[in-house]
Amino acid sequence: MPSSPARRRLTTVLFVDIVGSTALASRIGDRRWRDLLSLFHRLVRTEVRRHDGREQDTAGDGVLATFSEPARAVEAAAAIIGAVHELGLDVRAGLHTGEVGTIDGKLQGIAVNIGARVVSLAGPAEIMTTGTVKDLVVGSGIAFEERGPKELKGVEGTWQVFSVRELNGRPLPAPLLPEDASAHLDRLALAHRPLYRRRSVLAAAALAVVVAAISVPLLAAGGKSHAKAAKPSAPISLVRIDGRHARIAALVRDHVTGGGHWGNLWAAGGNLWQLVGQDHGRLVGRNIGTGRVVRSLPLGVDACTCHVAFGFGSVWLLSDTVYFKGPLAGLPRIRLSPIDELSGRRHTILFPGSASLGTMAVGNGALWVLENDGTLVRIDPTTNSVTTKYETQAIETHMLIPLAGYEWICECIVNKVLRYDAGDRRGKTFSIPEQAEIVGVDSTDGKTLWLLDEQGATLTQMDPSTGKTDVPLGLGGEPQQAVVALGAVWAAAGHIVQRVDLLTKQRTTIAMPAGVYAGSVAADQKTATIWVGNSFTRPPRF
């Protein structure tokens, strides 16, 4: 079918791209670059929305946005330059005002081409505009420096271009010095090391809270074990702790280990689940009483626990795909694959969107998917269908925990947590201790939230209605993950596991056997058992 004719409108286009992106990506590696891009896009998206703009397209390290008011576009560009400095990045920005059209959902027109050429003339932390933009913002408090006439590739004639020098008497942020950029990148890597690891911790933490309220069928009883009898020389893969007496009850030795993963253990529906393997990860189901492997599910390349959830009698797997036919061919779509724990039967749920940098979680009576752009999707697990979509405007989309009647989204890059109420479609943001993350809700009152700061080795109470936090409690060891169960917070902390009583705040330390690094923890309320996963070593620091 021929494309529908474009509807023309006058708008200001803003192009933003990262300076030196190719060299930086090569230096820090694919995984860190992908996570850094995710944070970059979220910060840019936040400033675009805050300045009444609309994101039109993202391509690699660049963003295209439109604004109805050119002054707001300049202000957004300046805010973006300052915001991404916290990521150790410099960007350049280019603006032009003119007529554009939309064909098959894509912004088109000579104004778009001009904006793309203008941004290429800008240097680090610089905003370049055409004379059209300069003339339109007279009286707005924006000061310019003339850069003379320029030829723009693919555009006829010469164009006067100008560099923005001040906004309301305040100069733009200066470009980052190389040492400052490196310091910001190092700080970011330590605070969020690596992002896929923190997503694992939060996903496991969310599940530990949710499973207490969800009844899930067991795996097929008496199923034949896929694990061979462990040899005496097999390493310790799991440690079972008696939750009533806070002491080690048994060790599980086998070659199905979670080495190289942290926060990769769940207790759900009478089963113990563990993510194992690196390049081609798999999810193994273990007997909740003995720890023996009874099932294995392949997860594919670059497996991440942020794309796994448990609840309503199923294991849920999240992935991205595209439409192959029809008018949406080539556009992204989300694929959910619930696997029935009893029969092993797999279903497929498809809907438009992308969650490659997002996550999913079970709680508050539903399955929730958080998309790359901050859209929160509610899935009805009884009908396997999408019921509602919500625009949360979240900056980060790696970390989602539905609990205590809210959907909590950790915006760790800015040390905040977004509490979203799907009932009234409103969100409220609270400041949290630096590098902290939600680990669960108090099992004694069902209200108080607990935050774990791995770097500071502290636990902090938080009131979910007011966001008020109490004085942090110090922890021993190297905390990697914590769960709330059996009247206590249990923290996997390297060579120890520490128990903090919710009422008395008294701490009990359980030393781990030689060769065990406690990197994950899961709780089974029914059997009063705490399972600890052996990660063998502390997480890498970049």
VENVENHU-V895353 format. One record per helix or strand of 3 or more residues. SS is the DSSP state (h for helix, s for strand). FROM is the first residue (numbers start at 1). LEN is the number of residues. If there is no record, write none. Layout:
BEGIN
SS:FROM:LEN
SS:FROM:LEN
END
This chain:
BEGIN
s:9:10
h:21:8
h:30:21
s:54:6
s:62:6
h:70:16
s:91:13
s:106:3
h:110:10
s:126:5
h:131:6
s:142:10
s:158:10
h:178:14
h:195:19
s:236:7
s:247:7
s:265:4
s:271:6
s:280:8
s:293:9
h:305:3
s:308:4
s:314:9
s:332:9
s:349:4
s:359:5
s:366:5
s:375:6
s:385:7
s:400:4
s:406:6
h:412:3
s:416:6
s:426:6
s:436:6
s:449:5
s:458:5
s:481:5
s:488:7
s:496:6
s:507:5
s:518:7
s:529:6
END
